[in-house]
């Protein structure tokens, strides 16, 4: 008679490891941090300068406490040194300028939040958090515009008041049904359209990763609808830059032989020089009075402009190769590309072009994206590989040592 062995060939079935509530709350907090940045103008319009400052300070305290508790894997030798140098230089220079102290504090807080989000989230979680934050931003903005159009029936001023005269800047124009531009929670058509451009990039990447899911398609349609209602010339330029860079990345990914990219780099350099010259000439006529991010950086002197240039160039350089190179950490050279790797270079192209003609792109949300994505590319140059990408260990609460 056969006896049952005490050493089974397969382990006893067990339920899969579940995410801890703490990590779910941490990801939810990162979603709120990103949403708060995208809706920065809404905090000012709703609660004023003091209220918005309190929200920013409270968010900074909570994020610092979360970082101290979670202690994620973070290679401090790969810190974004240009960002830290720019913040330090701004702390030295800006407080002496009119209104510079508040701008300096906000710059430092936003940079800290960018480091925090990049440190505690993996690439997949970061894209999911951006998608969730932009979903809330678009959804609440549409609901807000609907409420203003139906309940108020006209422009709504800051502090939920009716504007006393046409010269006062309204929070919302109430033009949802009249075909006018939408300002959303941001309270500004240009800024809201720029955020919708980022949303179109994020939801487009989500669609490419999971084309059968309906929700990314729905929110992509909402973002495109808002862009069609109020895209400014600056936003149109940034959208064109995103399309051109996307085409260039996909073209570079088709190269199979060594040295095959050289001719494309020559072509891209020529197109870039011509495009920059045309943009500069067009700006003198179409955007002559528009403040730019570089003009704002000029308040910190030539050192600040040089540091901001270093931030942009280093981010564009790393994100470009993050997008066009195959994921490779061993002898295998045929791993498929991930749509997720398009995010930094497309957002970087949008922010770079938009910063040349408008100041909003490097304000609260643009600065946060530059710091977050730039830090993440440096900390985790391969999706799903390395200590900073050990999502399962972080979700279980296990300690992950930095390499």
C-alpha positions as CSV (number, residue, x, y, z in Angstrom):
1,X,0.0,0.0,0.0
2,X,1.4,3.4,-1.0
3,X,2.2,5.8,1.8
4,X,1.8,9.5,1.5
5,X,5.1,11.3,1.6
6,X,5.7,14.1,4.2
7,X,7.7,16.1,1.6
8,X,5.3,17.2,-1.2
9,X,6.7,18.2,-4.6
10,X,4.9,21.5,-4.6
11,X,4.5,24.1,-1.9
12,X,1.1,24.4,-0.1
13,X,-1.1,26.9,-2.0
14,X,-1.3,30.3,-0.3
15,X,-2.9,33.6,-1.0
16,X,-0.8,36.1,-2.9
17,X,1.0,38.8,-1.0
18,X,-1.2,41.9,-0.6
19,X,-0.3,45.5,-0.6
20,X,-0.1,46.9,2.8
21,X,-2.5,49.7,3.7
22,X,0.4,52.0,4.5
23,X,1.8,51.7,1.0
24,X,-1.7,52.3,-0.5
25,X,-2.0,55.4,1.6
26,X,1.5,56.5,0.6
27,X,0.5,56.2,-3.1
28,X,-2.7,58.1,-2.4
29,X,-0.7,60.9,-0.8
30,X,1.5,61.1,-3.8
31,X,-1.6,61.5,-6.0
32,X,-2.7,64.3,-3.8
33,X,0.7,66.0,-4.0
34,X,0.6,65.9,-7.8
35,X,-3.0,67.0,-8.0
36,X,-2.3,69.9,-5.6
37,X,0.5,71.1,-8.0
38,X,-1.6,70.8,-11.1
39,X,-4.4,72.8,-9.4
40,X,-2.0,75.4,-7.9
41,X,-4.0,78.4,-9.2
42,X,-7.2,77.0,-7.7
43,X,-5.8,77.1,-4.2
44,X,-5.0,80.8,-4.6
45,X,-8.4,81.5,-6.1
46,X,-10.3,79.6,-3.4
47,X,-8.3,80.4,-0.2
48,X,-6.1,83.3,-1.0
49,X,-2.3,83.6,-0.5
50,X,-2.4,82.7,3.2
51,X,-4.6,79.6,2.6
52,X,-2.6,78.4,-0.3
53,X,0.7,78.9,1.6
54,X,-0.7,76.9,4.5
55,X,-1.6,74.0,2.1
56,X,1.9,74.0,0.6
57,X,3.5,74.0,4.0
58,X,1.3,71.3,5.4
59,X,2.0,69.1,2.3
60,X,5.7,69.6,2.8
61,X,5.6,68.5,6.4
62,X,3.5,65.4,5.7
63,X,5.8,64.4,2.8
64,X,8.9,64.8,4.9
65,X,7.4,62.7,7.7
66,X,6.4,60.0,5.1
67,X,10.0,59.9,3.7
68,X,11.4,59.6,7.2
69,X,9.0,56.7,8.0
70,X,9.3,54.8,4.7
71,X,13.0,55.4,4.1
72,X,13.0,54.2,0.5
73,X,16.0,53.0,-1.4
74,X,17.7,56.2,-2.7
75,X,21.2,56.6,-4.1
76,X,22.3,60.0,-2.7
77,X,25.3,60.0,-5.0
78,X,22.8,60.4,-7.9
79,X,21.1,63.5,-6.6
80,X,20.0,66.1,-9.1
81,X,22.8,68.4,-8.4
82,X,21.8,71.1,-10.8
83,X,18.4,71.3,-9.1
84,X,19.9,71.5,-5.7
85,X,22.3,74.2,-6.8
86,X,19.6,76.2,-8.4
87,X,17.4,76.1,-5.3
88,X,20.4,77.0,-3.1
89,X,21.3,79.9,-5.4
90,X,17.7,81.1,-5.4
91,X,17.6,81.0,-1.6
92,X,20.7,83.3,-1.6
93,X,19.5,85.7,-4.2
94,X,15.7,85.8,-4.4
95,X,14.7,86.8,-0.9
96,X,16.1,90.3,-1.5
97,X,13.8,90.9,-4.6
98,X,10.2,92.1,-4.2
99,X,8.1,89.0,-3.6
100,X,11.1,86.8,-3.9
101,X,10.9,85.2,-0.4
102,X,7.6,83.5,-1.2
103,X,8.8,82.4,-4.6
104,X,12.0,81.0,-3.0
105,X,10.1,79.0,-0.4
106,X,7.7,77.7,-3.0
107,X,10.6,76.7,-5.3
108,X,12.3,74.8,-2.4
109,X,9.1,73.1,-1.3
110,X,8.2,72.0,-4.8
111,X,11.7,70.6,-5.4
112,X,11.5,68.7,-2.2
113,X,8.1,67.2,-3.2
114,X,9.6,66.2,-6.5
115,X,12.4,64.3,-4.8
116,X,9.9,62.7,-2.4
117,X,7.6,61.4,-5.2
118,X,10.5,60.1,-7.2
119,X,12.0,58.3,-4.2
120,X,8.9,56.5,-3.0
121,X,7.3,55.4,-6.3
122,X,8.4,53.1,-8.9
123,X,8.1,54.0,-12.6
124,X,4.8,52.1,-13.0
125,X,3.5,53.6,-9.8
126,X,4.6,57.1,-10.9
127,X,2.7,56.8,-14.2
128,X,-0.4,55.5,-12.4
129,X,-0.2,58.3,-9.8
130,X,0.2,60.9,-12.6
131,X,-2.8,59.4,-14.4
132,X,-4.9,59.5,-11.2
133,X,-3.9,63.1,-10.4
134,X,-4.7,64.3,-13.9
135,X,-8.0,62.3,-13.8
136,X,-9.0,64.2,-10.7
137,X,-7.8,67.5,-12.2
138,X,-9.8,67.1,-15.4
139,X,-12.8,65.6,-13.7
140,X,-13.1,68.2,-11.0
141,X,-12.4,71.0,-13.5
142,X,-15.2,69.9,-15.8
143,X,-17.6,69.6,-12.8
144,X,-16.5,73.1,-11.6
145,X,-17.1,74.6,-15.0
146,X,-20.5,72.9,-15.2
147,X,-21.4,74.2,-11.8
148,X,-20.4,77.8,-12.7
149,X,-22.2,77.7,-16.0
150,X,-25.5,76.3,-14.4
151,X,-25.6,77.8,-11.0
152,X,-23.8,81.1,-11.5
153,X,-24.5,81.7,-15.2
154,X,-21.5,84.0,-15.7
155,X,-18.0,84.6,-14.5
156,X,-17.0,83.5,-11.0
157,X,-14.3,85.5,-9.2
158,X,-11.7,84.4,-6.6
159,X,-13.1,83.5,-3.3
160,X,-16.3,82.2,-4.9
161,X,-17.5,85.8,-5.6
162,X,-18.9,87.4,-8.7
163,X,-16.4,89.8,-10.3
164,X,-17.4,93.4,-9.7
165,X,-16.1,94.6,-13.0
166,X,-14.7,93.3,-16.3
167,X,-11.2,94.3,-15.3
168,X,-11.0,91.8,-12.4
169,X,-9.5,88.4,-13.4
170,X,-12.2,85.8,-13.0
171,X,-11.6,82.3,-11.7
172,X,-13.9,80.8,-14.3
173,X,-15.6,82.5,-17.2
174,X,-18.6,80.1,-17.1
175,X,-18.3,79.4,-20.9
176,X,-18.8,75.6,-20.8
177,X,-22.0,75.8,-23.0
178,X,-21.1,79.0,-24.9
179,X,-18.1,77.5,-26.7
180,X,-15.5,79.6,-25.0
181,X,-12.2,78.6,-23.5
182,X,-12.2,76.6,-20.3
183,X,-10.1,77.7,-17.3
184,X,-10.7,74.8,-15.0
185,X,-9.5,74.7,-11.4
186,X,-6.3,76.3,-12.5
187,X,-8.2,79.6,-13.2
188,X,-6.2,80.3,-16.3
189,X,-6.8,79.1,-19.9
190,X,-3.2,78.8,-20.9
191,X,-2.1,76.9,-17.7
192,X,-5.1,74.6,-17.9
193,X,-4.4,73.8,-21.5
194,X,-0.8,73.1,-20.7
195,X,-1.8,70.7,-18.0
196,X,-4.2,69.0,-20.5
197,X,-1.2,68.6,-22.8
198,X,0.6,66.7,-20.1
199,X,-2.6,64.7,-19.5
200,X,-2.8,63.8,-23.2
201,X,0.7,62.5,-23.1
202,X,0.1,60.4,-19.9
203,X,-3.2,59.0,-21.0
204,X,-1.7,58.3,-24.5
205,X,1.0,56.2,-22.8
206,X,-1.6,54.4,-20.8
207,X,-3.5,53.6,-23.9
208,X,-0.4,52.3,-25.7
209,X,0.4,50.1,-22.7
210,X,-3.2,48.8,-22.3
211,X,-5.2,49.5,-25.5
212,X,-8.2,47.5,-24.4
213,X,-8.9,49.5,-21.3
214,X,-11.7,52.0,-21.7
215,X,-10.9,54.6,-19.0
216,X,-7.6,55.9,-20.5
217,X,-9.4,56.4,-23.9
218,X,-12.1,58.3,-22.1
219,X,-9.8,60.7,-20.3
220,X,-7.6,61.1,-23.4
221,X,-10.8,62.3,-25.2
222,X,-11.6,64.7,-22.3
223,X,-8.1,66.2,-22.5
224,X,-8.3,66.6,-26.2
225,X,-11.7,68.2,-25.9
226,X,-10.4,70.8,-23.4
227,X,-7.4,71.5,-25.7
228,X,-9.7,72.0,-28.7
229,X,-11.7,74.5,-26.6
230,X,-8.9,76.7,-25.5
231,X,-5.4,75.8,-26.7
232,X,-3.2,78.9,-26.9
233,X,-0.4,79.5,-29.4
234,X,2.1,78.5,-26.8
235,X,0.3,75.3,-26.1
236,X,0.0,74.6,-29.9
237,X,3.7,75.0,-30.2
238,X,4.3,72.6,-27.3
239,X,1.9,70.0,-28.8
240,X,3.8,70.3,-32.1
241,X,7.1,69.7,-30.2
242,X,5.6,66.6,-28.6
243,X,4.5,65.2,-31.9
244,X,7.9,65.8,-33.5
245,X,9.8,64.3,-30.6
246,X,7.5,61.3,-30.5
247,X,8.1,60.7,-34.2
248,X,11.9,61.1,-33.7
249,X,12.0,58.6,-30.9
250,X,9.9,56.0,-32.8
251,X,12.2,56.5,-35.8
252,X,15.4,56.0,-33.7
253,X,13.9,52.8,-32.2
254,X,13.7,51.3,-35.7
255,X,17.5,51.4,-36.2
256,X,19.0,48.0,-36.0
257,X,22.7,48.3,-37.0
258,X,25.5,50.1,-35.2
259,X,26.0,53.7,-36.4
260,X,22.7,53.8,-38.1
261,X,21.5,56.7,-35.9
262,X,24.2,59.1,-37.0
263,X,22.3,60.4,-40.1
264,X,19.2,60.9,-38.1
265,X,21.1,62.9,-35.5
266,X,22.4,65.2,-38.3
267,X,18.8,65.7,-39.6
268,X,17.5,66.3,-36.1
269,X,20.2,68.9,-35.4
270,X,19.4,70.8,-38.6
271,X,15.6,70.7,-37.9
272,X,16.3,71.8,-34.4
273,X,18.4,74.8,-35.4
274,X,15.8,75.9,-38.0
275,X,12.9,75.4,-35.6
276,X,14.7,77.4,-32.8
277,X,15.4,80.3,-35.2
278,X,11.8,80.4,-36.4
279,X,10.5,80.2,-32.8
280,X,12.7,83.0,-31.7
281,X,11.6,85.2,-34.7
282,X,8.0,84.3,-34.1
283,X,8.3,85.0,-30.4
284,X,9.4,88.6,-31.1
285,X,6.1,89.2,-33.0
286,X,3.5,86.9,-31.4
287,X,4.9,86.6,-27.8
288,X,6.7,89.9,-27.5
289,X,5.0,90.8,-24.2
290,X,4.7,87.3,-22.8
291,X,6.8,86.6,-19.7
292,X,8.9,83.5,-20.1
293,X,10.4,81.1,-17.6
294,X,13.9,82.2,-18.7
295,X,13.0,85.9,-18.0
296,X,11.9,84.9,-14.5
297,X,15.1,82.9,-14.0
298,X,17.1,86.1,-15.1
299,X,16.1,87.6,-11.7
300,X,18.6,85.2,-10.2
301,X,21.4,86.5,-12.5
302,X,23.5,84.7,-15.0
303,X,24.4,82.0,-12.5
304,X,20.7,81.1,-12.1
305,X,20.2,81.1,-15.9
306,X,23.2,78.8,-16.3
307,X,21.9,76.5,-13.6
308,X,18.5,76.4,-15.1
309,X,20.1,75.6,-18.5
310,X,22.0,72.8,-16.9
311,X,18.7,71.4,-15.4
312,X,17.0,71.4,-18.8
313,X,19.9,70.0,-20.8
314,X,20.7,67.2,-18.3
315,X,17.0,66.3,-18.2
316,X,16.6,66.3,-21.9
317,X,19.9,64.3,-22.4
318,X,19.0,61.5,-19.9
319,X,15.3,61.3,-20.9
320,X,16.2,61.0,-24.6
321,X,18.4,57.9,-24.2
322,X,15.9,56.6,-21.6
323,X,13.4,56.6,-24.4
324,X,15.4,55.4,-27.4
325,X,17.7,52.7,-25.9
326,X,16.4,49.2,-25.3
327,X,16.3,48.1,-21.7
328,X,19.5,46.2,-21.2
329,X,21.5,45.1,-18.1
330,X,23.0,41.9,-19.3
331,X,24.0,40.2,-22.6
332,X,20.4,40.1,-23.9
333,X,19.7,42.8,-26.4
334,X,16.2,42.0,-27.7
335,X,14.0,43.1,-24.8
336,X,11.0,45.1,-26.0
337,X,10.6,48.8,-25.5
338,X,8.1,50.0,-22.9
339,X,5.7,52.9,-23.7
340,X,6.3,54.1,-20.2
341,X,9.9,55.3,-21.2
342,X,8.3,57.9,-23.5
343,X,7.0,59.9,-20.6
344,X,10.1,61.9,-19.5
345,X,11.2,62.9,-23.0
346,X,7.7,63.9,-24.2
347,X,7.0,65.9,-21.1
348,X,10.5,67.4,-21.3
349,X,10.0,68.6,-24.9
350,X,6.6,70.1,-24.0
351,X,8.0,72.0,-21.0
352,X,11.2,73.1,-22.8
353,X,9.2,74.7,-25.8
354,X,6.5,76.1,-23.5
355,X,9.1,77.7,-21.2
356,X,10.4,79.7,-24.2
357,X,7.1,81.6,-24.7
358,X,5.3,81.3,-21.3
359,X,6.2,81.4,-17.7
360,X,3.5,79.0,-16.4
361,X,5.3,75.9,-17.6
362,X,8.1,76.3,-15.0
363,X,5.7,77.4,-12.3
364,X,4.5,75.0,-9.6
365,X,3.5,71.9,-11.6
366,X,6.1,72.2,-14.4
367,X,8.9,72.5,-11.9
368,X,7.6,69.5,-10.0
369,X,7.5,67.4,-13.1
370,X,11.1,68.4,-14.1
371,X,12.4,67.5,-10.6
372,X,10.4,64.3,-10.3
373,X,11.1,62.8,-13.7
374,X,14.7,64.0,-13.8
375,X,15.4,62.4,-10.4
376,X,13.6,59.2,-11.4
377,X,15.6,58.8,-14.6
378,X,18.8,59.2,-12.6
379,X,17.8,56.9,-9.8
380,X,16.2,54.2,-11.9
381,X,17.5,54.3,-15.5
382,X,15.8,50.9,-16.2
383,X,12.1,50.2,-15.6
384,X,11.7,47.4,-13.0
385,X,15.4,46.9,-12.4
386,X,17.4,48.1,-9.4
387,X,16.8,48.9,-5.7
388,X,14.6,51.9,-6.5
389,X,12.3,49.7,-8.6
390,X,11.7,46.9,-6.0
391,X,8.0,47.6,-5.8
392,X,7.0,44.2,-4.2
393,X,9.5,44.7,-1.4
394,X,8.3,48.2,-0.7
395,X,4.7,47.1,-0.8
396,X,5.4,44.4,1.8
397,X,7.3,46.8,3.9
398,X,10.6,45.0,3.6
399,X,13.8,46.9,3.8
400,X,15.5,47.4,0.5
401,X,19.2,48.4,0.6
402,X,20.4,50.9,-2.0
403,X,23.1,49.6,-4.4
